[in-house]
């Protein structure tokens, strides 16, 4: 009897969610959503679990949100999985984090392939452990021909470093007389960023109540709508993503066709 009631309730929630999803799909969706997946450690602490338990739970949320974003019809999902600052954490935690791509792909790559998801990476991958590189390269290769959702992981990524690398390459082009100063434009700088083949994010989500960018996509977020939530990343779910999308659409409606950059 009790079980039945719960199931009934679950179903009602599902119907509600499906309806909201369909309504969202009738309006302009954010093409590219970027997420700072914060609050995994705090989620674990609240349960007296080790931080790595929070990271592991966070990985499950990545699967859930990827599935749902694909289902909704989002074009690109960029997820901040590991920042250049994260190396400062205890070695044991870093080692654990560096095993997560393998674990994730070990169980989930067949589904990603089946769902036509294309896996991409941005960040300095050279210095990652060999076992991590092997797993992510395999995923990138095996999904390269897919043309559904682009699932873009930021791994060992830092935005200032990305910009510095771009500037260095441009300086070299100048030095070697390949381009002139006049040719340095926003488009040229764009073409040297790790996001050169992606659209700019339309919506940035950060979980866990922190309201800062933490060196994430500084250049690319110039015109992006930001959505912050107190929900910890392991607790983030389909309804949370819909809430963010609905908020984005509401703001878009308010602009009434005006572009966000027309701030005057
Ligand atoms: C990581 C889980 C999500 C919360 C944030 C920190 C911990 C998925 C991946 C991943 C990365 C590349 C890839 C496939 C999966 C991942 C790290 C951490 C380092 F090709 N989650 N996740 N990588 N966390």
Boltz pocket constraint, residues with backbone or C-beta under 6 A from the ligand:
constraints:
  - pocket:
      binder: B
      contacts: [[A, 37], [A, 40], [A, 54], [A, 55], [A, 56], [A, 58], [A, 59], [A, 60], [A, 62], [A, 80], [A, 81], [A, 82], [A, 97], [A, 98], [A, 100], [A, 101], [A, 102], [A, 104], [A, 105], [A, 119], [A, 120], [A, 135], [A, 136], [A, 139], [A, 153], [A, 155], [A, 233]]
      max_distance: 6.0
